[in-house]
């Protein structure tokens, strides 16, 4: 019969056990799916859930359009899996559209503010800030790093990305110095160990960065630092294809968000024309 509540839990448990999703992603998916199954009824069979049921649930979400799309994307991935596994005959999310969201350039932190953030950072926060803004890795990727993932000789970082899409990222000089100082000769174990030896979670690392930013009057997140690095690389004129590979994006369309002209460039583009009749 495949009740929605138990099936979503089994799906999430399996993905996490296979290391397909991070701890934070598991927690996020669990929250979204729990809200959905609670609304639908946790014992309701998957095969009985219709597109109308899902659309009605969406109308109850008092969240931003961006958050709504995140909820829907999670539900869509789950039902795609259920369809592929033969648990249901048809995916009820296929005709559900994304909410329209305003197109804004990713938030970029000015260079002098990044420098101030680094200067104010202590302990684990300092190498985290430098590594993220320099290599543009995601929070989940940051959390999963081990000391062995850093190849000092080749100056490379082996990153376990979203959906088991691993990649190799060069480590710039500033980030190498920060990592070398942080590791202080350690050769194995989590990159960011807590006192008990277990890895510090990405969410906790993010809170440390945000807290440090607030201490100097700056609102900043790990995602802002990733965006900042990507925006600066794009502004320097490097290829979008190279930036896509560094960021671990699946498509150029996602990466193209970072190639965003500034106001001065837009003004220069539109100035200099005249339509006056000569004489």
Secondary structure, 3 states (H helix, E strand, C coil): CCEHHHHHHHHHHHHHHCCCCCHHHHHHHHHHHHHHHHHHCCCCEHHHCCHHHHHHHHCCCCCCHHHHHHHHHHHHHHHHHHHHCCCCCCCCCCCCCCCCCCCCCCCCCCHHHHHHHHHHCCCHHHHHHHHHHHHCCCHHHHHHCEHHHEECCCCEEEECCHHHCCEEEECCHHHHHHHHHHHCCCCCCECCECCCCCECCHHHHHHHHHHHHHHCCCCCCHHHHHHHHHHHHHHCCCCHHHHHHHHCCCCHHHHHHHCCCCHHHHHHHHCCCCCCCCC
